[in-house]
Amino acid sequence: MHDPRISPALRQLTDLGDEPAPLRWSWAVVGLERIGRIRLPASAIEVLAAGVGGEVWARSLRLAVVVRPEGPGARLAVDGRGRIFVPVWLRHAAAESRQLLVGTETNKALVLIATVGVLDGIGDLLAGGSQ
């Protein structure tokens, strides 16, 4: 094998460093039904361990709803198709796009539900104000 000190290709590989950290979040954009219900992605259902007729616990934050398999919070029923009703304030916030952002964090067993407008803020931040 070539000595990395004299091989430009091997030197570049060693400069890359460690393996990238595993992703902590799984994200999905889901449609909001007219009656105020969403279908949770498979990853969220798995993390919440919510099967047919299951219950989860939800707490409203400023921009999102946090859903966990156990309390504190308000109980939400998960129907046989993995659907839940979202709070009225979140329905109103998503009235124009009729879509919501659902993030699943496996290690902490939690699901975040927010408007897709959160992505606009992240996009603006990443773009650094370039127009």
N, C-alpha and C positions, 0 to 999 in steps of 0.2 A: 504494500500500500504506500501511496505517496506521503511524504512528510508534509503536514499541514502548513509548516512555516514557509515552504517553497511552492506550494500549490495554491494559486489564487482561488480556485473553486472550493477547495476544502477550507481555506481560510474564511471565505464568505459564509460557509455553512456553520462554522464554529462561532462566527460573529452573531448568528441569529439567536443564540441563547437557548433557553429552556423551551419546552413545549408550551403552547398557549394554555392558559387556564381553561378548564371546562366551563361551558356556559351554565349559568345558574338559573336563567329564566327561559321559559318557552312562551312565545307571544303568538296571538291570533287576533284577527279582526272578525267579529261576528255580527250578524244582522240582528237588529232589534225588531221583534214582532210588534204589530200594532197594539196588541194587548199588554205590552210591556215585559215581554219574556224574551230570554236569550237561551240558546243552546250552548252549553259549556263544551269546550274542546275536550277530546279524549284525555289529554294530559291533566286537565283540571279535575275531571271526574275521578281519575285514578288517584291523584293526590288527596282529594277530599274523601276518598273511599265512600262515595255517595252512589249507591245503587238505586234500584227501583224503590220508590217510596222513601228514600233516605232524607235525612235532615242535615243541614249545615248551619253555621252561625255566621252572621254578617254584621259588620260595623261600618258606618259611614265616616269617611274622613273628608277633608276639604275638597279634594279632586277625585277621589276614588272610593270604592267600596272594597273592604278587605273581607274575604270569605275564608273560613277555616272549618276543619272538621269538628272542632269543639269550641265552646264559648270562650270569652264573653261575646255578647251581642244579641241580635234578634234571630230567632229561628227562621230558616227558609227551607221550604220543601223542595226536593229535587224530584221531578216526575220521572216516569219510566223511560223517557227519551233524553234524560240529562238536561232538562230545561229548568230554569229558575226565573222568578219574577225579580226585576231590579227595582230599587226605590224610585218613587215618583220624581224626585229632584233630578236623578240621573236620566230618567226618560225624557224630561223636559230639556235637559242639557244636550241630549243626543237627538232632539226632534228633527233637526235639519238633515243630518247625515244618515240617520237611522242605523248607525253602526257604533259598536263599542269595541274597545281594546281590552283583551283579556290576557293577563300575564300569570303564569304559573311558576311558583318557586318550589321545587321539589324538596330541597333540604329542610325548609321551614314549614312545609305543608300549608301553604297559603296561596290564595288566588286574589289578584287585583282586577277590578273592573273599573274602567275609566272611559271617558269620551275619546274618540280618535283625535280630537283637538289637542290632546297632550302631545301627539306626534308632531303637530305643527310647531309647538314650542321647542321640541328637541331638534327639529330640522333647522329652525332659526338659530338655535345655539350652535349647532354643528357648522352651519354655513358662516358663522362669525359676522353676520351683518352684510355679507357680500351681496350685491344686487346685480 
